[in-house]
Amino acid sequence: RLRGSTRHGGQDHFYLEGQVALATPLEDGQVFVQCSTQHPTEVQHIVARALGIPDACVRVECRRMGGGFGGKESQPAQFAALAAIAAAKLGVAVKLRLDRDDDMIITGKRHPFQFDYDVGYDGHGRIVGADLMLASDCGYSTDLSAAVNARAVCHVDNAYFLEHVRIRNFACRTHKASNTAFRGFGGPQGIYLIEHIMDEIAHALGLDPLDVRRANFYGVGERDVTPYGQRVEDNLLPALVPELERRSDYRARRAALRAQ
């Protein structure tokens, strides 16, 4: 039986193009927003809400798409809305561009997670029962935290069959910037937890970590249902991993490292 805690830290997106928006007032109270964003439609909705006008009165364009890694999904809307409010008030085009320091302070990051685990396993390292707790630092508002946490919960099994498992998740409101979408969207956090557990079991038993992982892989025709009821189909791991082990000369390289 193995009990412990671990953490997964946050990350900044560090997109090359920072947060910037140019809002130009049009006739009849409409507004044209040029914005650095991955999600022009969300910017449209938020700007319209901020100005109290219909969505159809807001036109949003972005010059290029890509490279935001989630940092341009919901975060650009607040700066586009600020520029649009000023443009509507002053009747002139208004451009708002954050410098890098302000950008990194104000905008949300990848959700940091705190994990607790209590795992039972047999002599081969195969997990027979697990109680897992995932708590995320969401920041001061909801943003996309619900989806991030849901995906973390659904990725905590990764490649492994967890027959008897309890997974608890807490989305924690804190005093920090509102954390947001980040590439992987909660998946890396959930995967990190189970991979950490695999390494801890291998260490406790004195087994090779690959052997512990292989003992827990989803099976073909058996041990193939996820904790959320989805059957795993087209499972390539039983054929793929032995081939990778052979082609990488894994055992010999491990032995050489131990001999150093």
Secondary structure, DSSP 8 states (H G I E B T S, - for coil): -EEEEEEE-------SS--EEEEEE-GGG-EEEEE--S-HHHHHHHHHHHHTS-GGGEEEE-S-----TTTTTSTHHHHHHHHHHHHHHHTS-EEEE--HHHHHHHS-----EEEEEEEEE-TT--EEEEEEEEEEEEESS-TTHHHHHHHHHHHTTTTB--SSEEEEEEEEE-SS------TTTTHHHHHHHHHHHHHHHHHHHT--HHHHHHHHB--SSSS-B-TTS-B--S--HHHHHHHHHHHTTHHHHHHHHHH-
